[in-house]
């Protein structure tokens, strides 16, 4: 399945133009969580800036199939 990882805070949307091909929704969720960790690793001191943001996994038809709040995951 083709999946896109869009970031949004309800007002602003950062759209994923490339997306990934995942064999299942579970694989897409794992990839999304890895992407979130990469975001946090880029600037650990400012991880609070992502409070209120969420990552939406969007399928090829444009429907959100999963939403992951960024502040629900703990930074390592």
C-alpha positions, -999 to 999 in steps of 0.1 A, spaced: 0 0 0 12 35 -8 13 57 24 21 93 30 32 108 64 17 142 68 24 163 99 -3 186 112 -12 207 143 -47 214 131 -37 247 115 -6 239 96 -1 208 74 33 196 62 26 172 34 47 142 25 51 143 -13 71 111 -17 54 86 6 65 50 11 52 16 -1 44 -6 29 32 -42 29 6 -35 56 -7 -8 79 14 -22 107 46 -18 87 35 18 78 29 26 115 64 12 124 79 34 97 60 64 109 72 59 144 108 57 131 103 89 112 90 106 144 121 95 162 143 108 134 126 142 137 132 143 174 169 132 170 175 161 146 169 186 174 164 170 208 165 204 227 135 217 208 113 185 209 87 205 228 80 224 196 61 193 184 36 194 212 1 194 197 13 180 164 3 146 150 15 124 121 -13 112 99 -8 82 77 -26 88 45 -34 61 20 -33 64 -18 -69 76 -19 -61 105 4 -79 90 35 -62 92 69 -59 55 80 -40 62 113 -31 92 134 -1 93 158 1 122 182 38 133 184 36 142 221 22 107 229 56 91 222 85 96 245 118 110 232 148 88 238 
